[in-house]
Amino acid sequence: MTFERPFKLVSYLAAVLLAMSSFSASAEGDAARGADLADTCKGCHFIPNYKNSYPVYKVPKIGGQNAEFVVAALKGYASGERSHDTMTAHAATLSDQDMLDVASYLSSLGAPRTEDASGPVSDKIATCSACHGDRGISAMGMYPNLAGQHRSYLVKALHAYRDGSRKNPIMSGFAGALSDEDIEEIALYFSSQKGLFTPAL
């Protein structure tokens, strides 16, 4: 398949969303307060290889994730743009400041554990690189780092964007053009990179 048209769509929408982002770069989170609020996160996200019960996939690694994206994801769960019963119920109890504090705490746990990013990149990954970086470490905080994320979670997320159960104008347009084989290849590529990690309890 060709990625030229989705690549142009992603590049355009990325620029639009970057300009319209409501996240304030000057907003500050309280990491100490966020540590208390994040206690409920630890039961899943701080357990290596912990799995969601149904459908079965490994819960995402959040160590080394961009704080700005963490806030956006929590807002997505609270608003229903993202669908997951536990996350929706939890996010709905958080204020904007709570989300910022949690994100500040999580970002304090360390940066992505990267490796040398030199070398060729698969043509089928080129579209993803516009927002997520060649090796899955994004230069823009509003987009998630993908390097080192669990393969099964990436597959689940891409299928959710493709079928519309997770709503995002950039990802829905991109994922809608992917075959099952494309999704598996992309997930395998990013999961094989070094970056995100499971924080220690």
Secondary structure as UniProt FT lines:
FT   HELIX           4..20
FT   TURN            25..26
FT   HELIX           31..37
FT   HELIX           39..45
FT   TURN            48..49
FT   STRAND          51..52
FT   TURN            53..56
FT   STRAND          57..58
FT   HELIX           67..79
FT   HELIX           85..91
FT   TURN            92..93
FT   HELIX           96..107
FT   TURN            108..109
FT   HELIX           123..125
FT   HELIX           126..132
FT   TURN            134..135
FT   TURN            141..142
FT   TURN            147..148
FT   HELIX           151..163
FT   HELIX           169..175
FT   TURN            176..177
FT   HELIX           180..191
//
